[in-house]
Amino acid sequence: MSRLRRMSPRRSYDQYCSVARALDVVGDRWTILIVRELLAGPRRYTDLQTDLPGVSTDVLASRLKDMERDGLATRRRLPPPGAAYVYELTGRGRQLLPVLQALGEWGAPELDERRATDAVRAHWFALPLLRGLEAAGGVSGGGLVEVRLDEGEFHLYVGAEDVPVYGAGPAPEEPDARLSMDTGTCAAVGRGDVGVLDAVRDGRVEVTGEGTFAKTLREA
């Protein structure tokens, strides 16, 4: 029996409503956060486990199978020497980017003080910061941006299409700009409390690099 046929039937609200139908697909616990991780590009199962602290193995496996069934993600084997299986979003799955950005914007006021039980990964700030960079008045164009926080590094593709939205760790090639800031500033930019350009002018964001995007940020 195929992997897809072993999947449990999808639960439904049984309502002829687009919101209800959307929640039929992405409303289960962890699904949206898996999408958040896969917006970084193909990820191994172990990578997802590492960056989704608190998810059980059974739940993660079940959600990934559901996402395959519903056309949000696919699973493929990397060629040698990797030879590992990775999961990645389909085109329909990538269409959830603005949904995650809207949820992040709506939930940003909840990020006041970090609780003692809160896990954190640097790349969890990627989508809110991307929204802040794309919304910055006076900044045109885009490119590959590397971001350094106290918790680590991630990179963003600003204004780009047909590439992963972001990635954990340093940029895979020379970026168009490097941004260094503390986590509080990054969260404030993501919430919209401060604009990127104002944070650069105030010295809260350090911009280095000789790319056009870096020069634009420094001179705007």
Secondary structure, DSSP 8 states (H G I E B T S, - for coil): --TGGGS--------S-HHHHHHHHH-STTHHHHHHHHTTS-EEHHHHHHHSTT--HHHHHHHHHHHHHTTSEEEEE--TTT--EEEEE-HHHHTTHHHHHHHHHHHGGG-SS--TT----GGGGHHHHHHHHHH-TT----EEEEEEETTEEEEEEET--SS-SEEESS-SS--SEEEE--HHHHHHHHHTSS-HHHHHHTTSSEEE-SSHHHHHHHH-
